[in-house]
Amino acid sequence: MNGNCPTLLRQIMELSFTSLELALFLDTHPGCQDALSDFRRVNEKLRPIMDEYQRACAPLVLSEAGMNTGRWNWIDEPWPWEMNY
């Protein structure tokens, strides 16, 4: 595993949490432009970090497993409970 992988994964978890919280807020406040702007900004920041993690570390979603390696690599990296964050 790349030495930067734990840092990238932590950023992904933080941004994903923020994105989900904003989405839930927008479910009850669909006209809030500030929340919508924040939601877009967070997701624009999240996508390249997810791409970098998947390229350098491991797949994040099952549909990405084996896409860049030519082999089934879903189980190559430690499971979440095996990692120290």
Distance bins in CASP14 RR format, pairs under 12 A and 6 or more apart:
PFRMAT RR
TARGET T0000
AUTHOR 0000-0000-0000
RMODE 2
METHOD distances of the structure
MODEL  1
1 7 0 0 0 0 0 1 0 0 0 0 0
1 8 0 0 0 0 0 1 0 0 0 0 0
1 9 0 0 0 0 1 0 0 0 0 0 0
1 53 0 0 0 0 0 1 0 0 0 0 0
1 56 0 0 0 0 1 0 0 0 0 0 0
1 57 1 0 1 0 0 0 0 0 0 0 0
1 58 1 0 0 1 0 0 0 0 0 0 0
1 73 0 0 0 0 0 1 0 0 0 0 0
1 76 0 0 0 0 1 0 0 0 0 0 0
1 77 1 0 1 0 0 0 0 0 0 0 0
1 78 1 0 0 1 0 0 0 0 0 0 0
1 82 0 0 0 0 0 1 0 0 0 0 0
1 83 0 0 0 0 1 0 0 0 0 0 0
2 8 0 0 0 0 1 0 0 0 0 0 0
2 9 0 0 0 0 0 1 0 0 0 0 0
2 52 0 0 0 0 1 0 0 0 0 0 0
2 53 0 0 0 0 1 0 0 0 0 0 0
2 54 0 0 0 0 0 1 0 0 0 0 0
2 55 0 0 0 0 1 0 0 0 0 0 0
2 56 1 0 1 0 0 0 0 0 0 0 0
2 57 1 0 1 0 0 0 0 0 0 0 0
2 58 0 0 0 0 1 0 0 0 0 0 0
2 77 0 0 0 0 0 1 0 0 0 0 0
3 9 0 0 0 0 0 1 0 0 0 0 0
3 53 0 0 0 0 0 1 0 0 0 0 0
3 56 0 0 0 0 1 0 0 0 0 0 0
3 57 0 0 0 0 1 0 0 0 0 0 0
4 10 0 0 0 0 0 1 0 0 0 0 0
4 11 0 0 0 0 0 1 0 0 0 0 0
4 49 0 0 0 0 0 1 0 0 0 0 0
4 52 0 0 0 0 1 0 0 0 0 0 0
4 53 0 0 0 0 1 0 0 0 0 0 0
4 55 0 0 0 0 0 1 0 0 0 0 0
4 56 1 0 0 1 0 0 0 0 0 0 0
4 57 1 0 0 1 0 0 0 0 0 0 0
5 11 0 0 0 0 0 1 0 0 0 0 0
5 12 0 0 0 0 0 1 0 0 0 0 0
5 49 0 0 0 0 0 1 0 0 0 0 0
5 52 0 0 0 0 1 0 0 0 0 0 0
5 53 1 0 0 1 0 0 0 0 0 0 0
5 54 0 0 0 0 0 1 0 0 0 0 0
5 55 0 0 0 0 0 1 0 0 0 0 0
5 56 1 0 0 1 0 0 0 0 0 0 0
5 57 1 1 0 0 0 0 0 0 0 0 0
5 58 1 0 0 1 0 0 0 0 0 0 0
5 60 0 0 0 0 0 1 0 0 0 0 0
5 76 0 0 0 0 0 1 0 0 0 0 0
5 77 1 0 0 1 0 0 0 0 0 0 0
5 78 0 0 0 0 1 0 0 0 0 0 0
5 83 0 0 0 0 1 0 0 0 0 0 0
5 85 0 0 0 0 0 1 0 0 0 0 0
6 12 0 0 0 0 0 1 0 0 0 0 0
6 13 0 0 0 0 0 1 0 0 0 0 0
6 53 0 0 0 0 0 1 0 0 0 0 0
6 56 0 0 0 0 0 1 0 0 0 0 0
6 57 0 0 0 0 1 0 0 0 0 0 0
6 58 0 0 0 0 0 1 0 0 0 0 0
6 77 0 0 0 0 0 1 0 0 0 0 0
6 78 0 0 0 0 0 1 0 0 0 0 0
6 80 0 0 0 0 0 1 0 0 0 0 0
6 83 1 0 0 1 0 0 0 0 0 0 0
6 84 1 0 0 1 0 0 0 0 0 0 0
6 85 1 0 0 1 0 0 0 0 0 0 0
7 13 0 0 0 0 0 1 0 0 0 0 0
7 14 0 0 0 0 0 1 0 0 0 0 0
7 49 0 0 0 0 1 0 0 0 0 0 0
7 52 0 0 0 0 0 1 0 0 0 0 0
7 53 0 0 0 0 1 0 0 0 0 0 0
7 56 0 0 0 0 0 1 0 0 0 0 0
7 57 0 0 0 0 0 1 0 0 0 0 0
7 85 0 0 0 0 0 1 0 0 0 0 0
8 14 0 0 0 0 0 1 0 0 0 0 0
8 15 0 0 0 0 0 1 0 0 0 0 0
8 46 0 0 0 0 0 1 0 0 0 0 0
8 48 0 0 0 0 0 1 0 0 0 0 0
8 49 1 0 1 0 0 0 0 0 0 0 0
8 50 0 0 0 0 1 0 0 0 0 0 0
8 51 0 0 0 0 0 1 0 0 0 0 0
8 52 1 0 0 1 0 0 0 0 0 0 0
8 53 1 0 1 0 0 0 0 0 0 0 0
8 54 0 0 0 0 1 0 0 0 0 0 0
8 55 0 0 0 0 0 1 0 0 0 0 0
8 56 1 0 0 1 0 0 0 0 0 0 0
8 57 1 0 0 1 0 0 0 0 0 0 0
8 58 0 0 0 0 0 1 0 0 0 0 0
8 60 0 0 0 0 0 1 0 0 0 0 0
8 85 0 0 0 0 0 1 0 0 0 0 0
9 15 0 0 0 0 0 1 0 0 0 0 0
9 16 0 0 0 0 0 1 0 0 0 0 0
9 49 0 0 0 0 1 0 0 0 0 0 0
9 50 0 0 0 0 1 0 0 0 0 0 0
9 52 0 0 0 0 0 1 0 0 0 0 0
9 53 1 0 0 1 0 0 0 0 0 0 0
9 54 0 0 0 0 0 1 0 0 0 0 0
9 56 0 0 0 0 0 1 0 0 0 0 0
9 57 1 0 0 1 0 0 0 0 0 0 0
9 58 0 0 0 0 1 0 0 0 0 0 0
9 60 0 0 0 0 1 0 0 0 0 0 0
9 77 0 0 0 0 1 0 0 0 0 0 0
9 78 0 0 0 0 0 1 0 0 0 0 0
9 80 0 0 0 0 1 0 0 0 0 0 0
9 83 1 0 0 1 0 0 0 0 0 0 0
9 84 0 0 0 0 0 1 0 0 0 0 0
9 85 1 0 0 1 0 0 0 0 0 0 0
10 16 0 0 0 0 0 1 0 0 0 0 0
10 17 0 0 0 0 0 1 0 0 0 0 0
10 49 0 0 0 0 0 1 0 0 0 0 0
10 53 0 0 0 0 0 1 0 0 0 0 0
10 80 0 0 0 0 0 1 0 0 0 0 0
10 83 0 0 0 0 1 0 0 0 0 0 0
10 84 0 0 0 0 0 1 0 0 0 0 0
10 85 1 0 0 1 0 0 0 0 0 0 0
11 17 0 0 0 0 0 1 0 0 0 0 0
11 18 0 0 0 0 0 1 0 0 0 0 0
11 42 0 0 0 0 0 1 0 0 0 0 0
11 45 0 0 0 0 1 0 0 0 0 0 0
11 46 0 0 0 0 1 0 0 0 0 0 0
11 47 0 0 0 0 0 1 0 0 0 0 0
11 48 0 0 0 0 0 1 0 0 0 0 0
11 49 1 0 1 0 0 0 0 0 0 0 0
11 50 0 0 0 0 1 0 0 0 0 0 0
11 52 0 0 0 0 1 0 0 0 0 0 0
11 53 0 0 0 0 1 0 0 0 0 0 0
11 57 0 0 0 0 0 1 0 0 0 0 0
11 85 0 0 0 0 0 1 0 0 0 0 0
12 18 0 0 0 0 0 1 0 0 0 0 0
12 19 0 0 0 0 0 1 0 0 0 0 0
12 42 0 0 0 0 0 1 0 0 0 0 0
12 43 0 0 0 0 0 1 0 0 0 0 0
12 45 0 0 0 0 0 1 0 0 0 0 0
12 46 1 0 0 1 0 0 0 0 0 0 0
12 47 0 0 0 0 0 1 0 0 0 0 0
12 48 0 0 0 0 0 1 0 0 0 0 0
12 49 1 0 1 0 0 0 0 0 0 0 0
12 50 1 0 1 0 0 0 0 0 0 0 0
12 51 0 0 0 0 0 1 0 0 0 0 0
12 52 0 0 0 0 1 0 0 0 0 0 0
12 53 1 0 0 1 0 0 0 0 0 0 0
12 54 0 0 0 0 1 0 0 0 0 0 0
12 57 0 0 0 0 0 1 0 0 0 0 0
12 58 0 0 0 0 0 1 0 0 0 0 0
12 60 1 0 0 1 0 0 0 0 0 0 0
12 61 0 0 0 0 0 1 0 0 0 0 0
12 80 0 0 0 0 0 1 0 0 0 0 0
12 85 0 0 0 0 0 1 0 0 0 0 0
13 19 0 0 0 0 0 1 0 0 0 0 0
13 20 0 0 0 0 0 1 0 0 0 0 0
13 46 0 0 0 0 0 1 0 0 0 0 0
13 49 0 0 0 0 0 1 0 0 0 0 0
13 50 0 0 0 0 0 1 0 0 0 0 0
13 53 0 0 0 0 0 1 0 0 0 0 0
13 60 0 0 0 0 0 1 0 0 0 0 0
13 80 0 0 0 0 1 0 0 0 0 0 0
13 83 0 0 0 0 0 1 0 0 0 0 0
13 85 1 0 0 1 0 0 0 0 0 0 0
14 20 0 0 0 0 0 1 0 0 0 0 0
14 21 0 0 0 0 0 1 0 0 0 0 0
14 42 0 0 0 0 1 0 0 0 0 0 0
14 45 0 0 0 0 0 1 0 0 0 0 0
14 46 0 0 0 0 1 0 0 0 0 0 0
14 49 0 0 0 0 1 0 0 0 0 0 0
14 85 0 0 0 0 0 1 0 0 0 0 0
15 21 0 0 0 0 0 1 0 0 0 0 0
15 22 0 0 0 0 0 1 0 0 0 0 0
15 38 0 0 0 0 0 1 0 0 0 0 0
15 39 0 0 0 0 0 1 0 0 0 0 0
15 41 0 0 0 0 0 1 0 0 0 0 0
15 42 1 0 1 0 0 0 0 0 0 0 0
15 43 0 0 0 0 1 0 0 0 0 0 0
15 44 0 0 0 0 0 1 0 0 0 0 0
15 45 1 0 0 1 0 0 0 0 0 0 0
15 46 1 0 1 0 0 0 0 0 0 0 0
15 47 0 0 0 0 1 0 0 0 0 0 0
15 48 0 0 0 0 0 1 0 0 0 0 0
15 49 1 0 0 1 0 0 0 0 0 0 0
15 50 0 0 0 0 1 0 0 0 0 0 0
15 53 0 0 0 0 0 1 0 0 0 0 0
16 22 0 0 0 0 0 1 0 0 0 0 0
16 23 0 0 0 0 0 1 0 0 0 0 0
16 42 0 0 0 0 1 0 0 0 0 0 0
16 43 0 0 0 0 1 0 0 0 0 0 0
16 45 0 0 0 0 0 1 0 0 0 0 0
16 46 1 0 0 1 0 0 0 0 0 0 0
16 47 0 0 0 0 0 1 0 0 0 0 0
16 49 0 0 0 0 1 0 0 0 0 0 0
16 50 0 0 0 0 1 0 0 0 0 0 0
16 53 0 0 0 0 0 1 0 0 0 0 0
16 60 0 0 0 0 1 0 0 0 0 0 0
16 61 0 0 0 0 0 1 0 0 0 0 0
17 23 0 0 0 0 0 1 0 0 0 0 0
17 24 0 0 0 0 0 1 0 0 0 0 0
17 42 0 0 0 0 1 0 0 0 0 0 0
17 46 0 0 0 0 0 1 0 0 0 0 0
18 24 0 0 0 0 0 1 0 0 0 0 0
18 25 0 0 0 0 0 1 0 0 0 0 0
18 35 0 0 0 0 0 1 0 0 0 0 0
18 38 0 0 0 0 1 0 0 0 0 0 0
18 39 0 0 0 0 1 0 0 0 0 0 0
18 41 0 0 0 0 1 0 0 0 0 0 0
18 42 1 0 1 0 0 0 0 0 0 0 0
18 43 0 0 0 0 1 0 0 0 0 0 0
18 45 0 0 0 0 1 0 0 0 0 0 0
18 46 0 0 0 0 1 0 0 0 0 0 0
19 25 0 0 0 0 0 1 0 0 0 0 0
19 26 0 0 0 0 0 1 0 0 0 0 0
19 35 0 0 0 0 0 1 0 0 0 0 0
19 38 0 0 0 0 1 0 0 0 0 0 0
19 39 1 0 0 1 0 0 0 0 0 0 0
19 40 0 0 0 0 1 0 0 0 0 0 0
19 41 0 0 0 0 1 0 0 0 0 0 0
19 42 1 0 1 0 0 0 0 0 0 0 0
19 43 1 0 1 0 0 0 0 0 0 0 0
19 44 0 0 0 0 0 1 0 0 0 0 0
19 45 0 0 0 0 1 0 0 0 0 0 0
19 46 1 0 0 1 0 0 0 0 0 0 0
19 47 0 0 0 0 0 1 0 0 0 0 0
19 49 0 0 0 0 0 1 0 0 0 0 0
19 50 0 0 0 0 0 1 0 0 0 0 0
20 26 0 0 0 0 0 1 0 0 0 0 0
20 27 0 0 0 0 0 1 0 0 0 0 0
20 39 0 0 0 0 1 0 0 0 0 0 0
20 42 0 0 0 0 1 0 0 0 0 0 0
20 43 0 0 0 0 0 1 0 0 0 0 0
20 46 0 0 0 0 0 1 0 0 0 0 0
21 27 0 0 0 0 0 1 0 0 0 0 0
21 28 0 0 0 0 0 1 0 0 0 0 0
21 35 0 0 0 0 1 0 0 0 0 0 0
21 38 0 0 0 0 1 0 0 0 0 0 0
21 39 0 0 0 0 1 0 0 0 0 0 0
21 42 0 0 0 0 1 0 0 0 0 0 0
22 28 0 0 0 0 0 1 0 0 0 0 0
22 29 0 0 0 0 1 0 0 0 0 0 0
22 30 0 0 0 0 0 1 0 0 0 0 0
22 32 0 0 0 0 1 0 0 0 0 0 0
22 34 0 0 0 0 1 0 0 0 0 0 0
22 35 1 0 1 0 0 0 0 0 0 0 0
22 36 0 0 0 0 1 0 0 0 0 0 0
22 37 0 0 0 0 1 0 0 0 0 0 0
22 38 1 0 1 0 0 0 0 0 0 0 0
22 39 1 0 1 0 0 0 0 0 0 0 0
22 40 0 0 0 0 1 0 0 0 0 0 0
22 41 0 0 0 0 1 0 0 0 0 0 0
22 42 1 0 0 1 0 0 0 0 0 0 0
22 43 0 0 0 0 1 0 0 0 0 0 0
22 46 0 0 0 0 0 1 0 0 0 0 0
23 29 0 0 0 0 0 1 0 0 0 0 0
23 30 0 0 0 0 0 1 0 0 0 0 0
23 32 0 0 0 0 0 1 0 0 0 0 0
23 35 0 0 0 0 1 0 0 0 0 0 0
23 36 0 0 0 0 0 1 0 0 0 0 0
23 38 0 0 0 0 0 1 0 0 0 0 0
23 39 1 0 0 1 0 0 0 0 0 0 0
23 40 0 0 0 0 0 1 0 0 0 0 0
23 42 0 0 0 0 1 0 0 0 0 0 0
23 43 0 0 0 0 1 0 0 0 0 0 0
24 30 0 0 0 0 0 1 0 0 0 0 0
24 35 0 0 0 0 0 1 0 0 0 0 0
24 39 0 0 0 0 0 1 0 0 0 0 0
25 31 0 0 0 0 0 1 0 0 0 0 0
25 32 1 0 0 1 0 0 0 0 0 0 0
25 34 0 0 0 0 0 1 0 0 0 0 0
25 35 1 0 1 0 0 0 0 0 0 0 0
25 36 0 0 0 0 1 0 0 0 0 0 0
25 38 0 0 0 0 1 0 0 0 0 0 0
25 39 0 0 0 0 1 0 0 0 0 0 0
25 42 0 0 0 0 0 1 0 0 0 0 0
26 32 1 0 0 1 0 0 0 0 0 0 0
26 33 0 0 0 0 0 1 0 0 0 0 0
26 34 0 0 0 0 0 1 0 0 0 0 0
26 35 1 0 1 0 0 0 0 0 0 0 0
26 36 1 0 0 1 0 0 0 0 0 0 0
26 37 0 0 0 0 0 1 0 0 0 0 0
26 38 0 0 0 0 1 0 0 0 0 0 0
26 39 1 0 0 1 0 0 0 0 0 0 0
26 40 0 0 0 0 0 1 0 0 0 0 0
26 42 0 0 0 0 0 1 0 0 0 0 0
26 43 0 0 0 0 0 1 0 0 0 0 0
27 35 0 0 0 0 0 1 0 0 0 0 0
27 36 0 0 0 0 0 1 0 0 0 0 0
27 39 0 0 0 0 0 1 0 0 0 0 0
28 35 0 0 0 0 1 0 0 0 0 0 0
29 35 1 0 0 1 0 0 0 0 0 0 0
29 36 0 0 0 0 1 0 0 0 0 0 0
29 38 0 0 0 0 0 1 0 0 0 0 0
29 39 0 0 0 0 0 1 0 0 0 0 0
30 36 0 0 0 0 1 0 0 0 0 0 0
30 39 0 0 0 0 0 1 0 0 0 0 0
31 37 0 0 0 0 0 1 0 0 0 0 0
31 39 0 0 0 0 0 1 0 0 0 0 0
32 38 0 0 0 0 1 0 0 0 0 0 0
32 39 0 0 0 0 1 0 0 0 0 0 0
33 39 0 0 0 0 0 1 0 0 0 0 0
33 40 0 0 0 0 0 1 0 0 0 0 0
34 40 0 0 0 0 0 1 0 0 0 0 0
34 41 0 0 0 0 0 1 0 0 0 0 0
35 41 0 0 0 0 0 1 0 0 0 0 0
35 42 0 0 0 0 0 1 0 0 0 0 0
36 42 0 0 0 0 0 1 0 0 0 0 0
36 43 0 0 0 0 0 1 0 0 0 0 0
37 43 0 0 0 0 0 1 0 0 0 0 0
37 44 0 0 0 0 0 1 0 0 0 0 0
38 44 0 0 0 0 0 1 0 0 0 0 0
38 45 0 0 0 0 0 1 0 0 0 0 0
39 45 0 0 0 0 0 1 0 0 0 0 0
39 46 0 0 0 0 0 1 0 0 0 0 0
40 46 0 0 0 0 0 1 0 0 0 0 0
40 47 0 0 0 0 0 1 0 0 0 0 0
41 47 0 0 0 0 0 1 0 0 0 0 0
42 49 0 0 0 0 0 1 0 0 0 0 0
43 49 0 0 0 0 0 1 0 0 0 0 0
43 50 0 0 0 0 0 1 0 0 0 0 0
44 50 0 0 0 0 0 1 0 0 0 0 0
45 51 0 0 0 0 0 1 0 0 0 0 0
45 52 0 0 0 0 0 1 0 0 0 0 0
46 52 0 0 0 0 0 1 0 0 0 0 0
46 53 0 0 0 0 0 1 0 0 0 0 0
46 60 0 0 0 0 0 1 0 0 0 0 0
47 53 0 0 0 0 0 1 0 0 0 0 0
47 54 0 0 0 0 0 1 0 0 0 0 0
47 60 0 0 0 0 0 1 0 0 0 0 0
48 54 0 0 0 0 0 1 0 0 0 0 0
48 55 0 0 0 0 0 1 0 0 0 0 0
49 55 0 0 0 0 0 1 0 0 0 0 0
49 56 0 0 0 0 0 1 0 0 0 0 0
49 57 0 0 0 0 0 1 0 0 0 0 0
49 60 0 0 0 0 0 1 0 0 0 0 0
50 56 0 0 0 0 0 1 0 0 0 0 0
50 57 0 0 0 0 0 1 0 0 0 0 0
50 58 0 0 0 0 0 1 0 0 0 0 0
50 59 0 0 0 0 0 1 0 0 0 0 0
50 60 1 0 1 0 0 0 0 0 0 0 0
50 61 0 0 0 0 1 0 0 0 0 0 0
50 64 0 0 0 0 1 0 0 0 0 0 0
51 57 0 0 0 0 0 1 0 0 0 0 0
51 59 0 0 0 0 0 1 0 0 0 0 0
51 60 0 0 0 0 1 0 0 0 0 0 0
51 61 0 0 0 0 0 1 0 0 0 0 0
51 64 0 0 0 0 1 0 0 0 0 0 0
51 67 0 0 0 0 0 1 0 0 0 0 0
51 68 0 0 0 0 0 1 0 0 0 0 0
52 58 0 0 0 0 0 1 0 0 0 0 0
52 60 0 0 0 0 0 1 0 0 0 0 0
53 59 0 0 0 0 1 0 0 0 0 0 0
53 60 1 0 0 1 0 0 0 0 0 0 0
53 61 0 0 0 0 0 1 0 0 0 0 0
53 64 0 0 0 0 0 1 0 0 0 0 0
53 77 0 0 0 0 0 1 0 0 0 0 0
54 60 1 0 1 0 0 0 0 0 0 0 0
54 61 0 0 0 0 1 0 0 0 0 0 0
54 62 0 0 0 0 0 1 0 0 0 0 0
54 63 0 0 0 0 0 1 0 0 0 0 0
54 64 1 0 1 0 0 0 0 0 0 0 0
54 65 0 0 0 0 1 0 0 0 0 0 0
54 66 0 0 0 0 0 1 0 0 0 0 0
54 67 0 0 0 0 1 0 0 0 0 0 0
54 68 1 0 0 1 0 0 0 0 0 0 0
54 69 0 0 0 0 0 1 0 0 0 0 0
54 73 0 0 0 0 0 1 0 0 0 0 0
54 74 0 0 0 0 0 1 0 0 0 0 0
54 77 0 0 0 0 0 1 0 0 0 0 0
55 64 0 0 0 0 1 0 0 0 0 0 0
55 67 0 0 0 0 0 1 0 0 0 0 0
55 68 1 0 0 1 0 0 0 0 0 0 0
55 69 0 0 0 0 0 1 0 0 0 0 0
56 68 0 0 0 0 0 1 0 0 0 0 0
56 77 0 0 0 0 0 1 0 0 0 0 0
57 64 0 0 0 0 0 1 0 0 0 0 0
57 68 0 0 0 0 0 1 0 0 0 0 0
57 69 0 0 0 0 0 1 0 0 0 0 0
57 73 0 0 0 0 0 1 0 0 0 0 0
57 76 0 0 0 0 1 0 0 0 0 0 0
57 77 1 0 0 1 0 0 0 0 0 0 0
57 78 0 0 0 0 0 1 0 0 0 0 0
57 83 0 0 0 0 0 1 0 0 0 0 0
58 64 0 0 0 0 1 0 0 0 0 0 0
58 65 0 0 0 0 1 0 0 0 0 0 0
58 66 0 0 0 0 0 1 0 0 0 0 0
58 67 0 0 0 0 0 1 0 0 0 0 0
58 68 0 0 0 0 0 1 0 0 0 0 0
58 69 0 0 0 0 0 1 0 0 0 0 0
58 73 1 0 0 1 0 0 0 0 0 0 0
58 74 0 0 0 0 1 0 0 0 0 0 0
58 75 0 0 0 0 1 0 0 0 0 0 0
58 76 1 0 0 1 0 0 0 0 0 0 0
58 77 1 1 0 0 0 0 0 0 0 0 0
58 78 0 0 0 0 1 0 0 0 0 0 0
58 79 0 0 0 0 0 1 0 0 0 0 0
58 80 0 0 0 0 0 1 0 0 0 0 0
58 83 0 0 0 0 0 1 0 0 0 0 0
59 65 1 0 1 0 0 0 0 0 0 0 0
59 66 1 0 0 1 0 0 0 0 0 0 0
59 67 1 0 0 1 0 0 0 0 0 0 0
59 68 0 0 0 0 1 0 0 0 0 0 0
59 69 0 0 0 0 1 0 0 0 0 0 0
59 70 0 0 0 0 0 1 0 0 0 0 0
59 71 0 0 0 0 0 1 0 0 0 0 0
59 72 0 0 0 0 1 0 0 0 0 0 0
59 73 1 0 0 1 0 0 0 0 0 0 0
59 74 1 0 0 1 0 0 0 0 0 0 0
59 75 0 0 0 0 0 1 0 0 0 0 0
59 76 0 0 0 0 1 0 0 0 0 0 0
59 77 0 0 0 0 1 0 0 0 0 0 0
60 67 0 0 0 0 0 1 0 0 0 0 0
60 73 0 0 0 0 0 1 0 0 0 0 0
60 74 0 0 0 0 0 1 0 0 0 0 0
60 77 0 0 0 0 0 1 0 0 0 0 0
60 80 0 0 0 0 0 1 0 0 0 0 0
61 67 0 0 0 0 0 1 0 0 0 0 0
61 74 0 0 0 0 1 0 0 0 0 0 0
62 72 0 0 0 0 0 1 0 0 0 0 0
62 73 0 0 0 0 0 1 0 0 0 0 0
62 74 1 0 0 1 0 0 0 0 0 0 0
62 75 0 0 0 0 0 1 0 0 0 0 0
63 74 0 0 0 0 0 1 0 0 0 0 0
64 70 0 0 0 0 0 1 0 0 0 0 0
64 72 0 0 0 0 0 1 0 0 0 0 0
64 73 0 0 0 0 1 0 0 0 0 0 0
64 74 0 0 0 0 1 0 0 0 0 0 0
65 71 0 0 0 0 1 0 0 0 0 0 0
65 72 1 0 0 1 0 0 0 0 0 0 0
65 73 1 0 1 0 0 0 0 0 0 0 0
65 74 1 1 0 0 0 0 0 0 0 0 0
65 75 0 0 0 0 1 0 0 0 0 0 0
65 76 0 0 0 0 1 0 0 0 0 0 0
65 77 0 0 0 0 0 1 0 0 0 0 0
66 72 1 0 1 0 0 0 0 0 0 0 0
66 73 1 0 1 0 0 0 0 0 0 0 0
66 74 1 0 0 1 0 0 0 0 0 0 0
66 75 0 0 0 0 0 1 0 0 0 0 0
66 76 0 0 0 0 1 0 0 0 0 0 0
67 73 0 0 0 0 1 0 0 0 0 0 0
67 74 0 0 0 0 0 1 0 0 0 0 0
69 76 0 0 0 0 1 0 0 0 0 0 0
69 77 0 0 0 0 0 1 0 0 0 0 0
75 82 0 0 0 0 0 1 0 0 0 0 0
77 83 0 0 0 0 1 0 0 0 0 0 0
78 84 0 0 0 0 1 0 0 0 0 0 0
78 85 0 0 0 0 0 1 0 0 0 0 0
END
